[in-house]
Amino acid sequence: MSTADAALLRATLAAQDQERARIASELHEDVGQALKAVILGLDRLDRLGRADDAAAKAERQRLRTAAVRSLEAVRRIALDSRPPTLDELGLAAAIRTLAREAEGRGGPPVGVLVTIAPTREGAAGALGPRRTRSGKASEVEVALYRVAKEALANVVQHARAASASVVVSGTPDRWSIVVEDDGVGFDVAALAPEAGLGLACMRARLVALGGSLDVESAPGGGTSVYGRLGTP
């Protein structure tokens, strides 16, 4: 990929992230508040309604359950857009949170190891600073987080694994991420384009930053996702 193409892809992904964050914020502020009002209104109806009106009470409970589930979905969308953990506590904590969430959705136990070399104050390295001037995660950390998130989603949905792991290592000039599972695996060469959309998105994020992503898998042999950024 040429430098110009990489810059365009990088700008496109950044714009997509900003738009995703904007939509999530509006959902949380507007739709979320509306759903809270619905839930509070149903609670008031319960207090005002006749105690012996079982059918009306059951209908209010059904509506309340639907509203609560919708509110939870809005909150998930907002958190997925730009998880506060990534900006506030850093990459290691954010990936550990992803691992626990994957386990909570029925995935296997996920081991996490994140090793980040300390840098001198003010030093940036070839990949730029780890934090933006506003204190938020850098493009590199966001990209690695997105790779871990997508790879773990694949583990939960497809791998049927007994265990999985995420290993991240970083220096000012080089980062790597490896996500592995011991699940059913698949034939990489035979993967349909639509089925490989998640892998394509992971690869695009790293390529936009001058990196690469490779996938190794075979039926019955588990899956390994290797992402690299920076100098070899």
Secondary structure by P-SEA (a helix, b strand, c coil): ccaaaaaaaaaaaaaaaaaaaaaaaaaaaaaaaaaaaaaaaaaaaaaaccccaaaaaaaaaaaaaaaaaaaaaaaaaaaaacccccccccaaaaaaaaaaaaaaacccbbbbbbbbbbbcccccccccccccccccccaaaaaaaaaaaaaaaaaaccccccccbbbbbbcccbbbbbbbbccccccccccccccaaaaaaaaaaaaaaccbbbbbbcccbbbbbbbbcccc
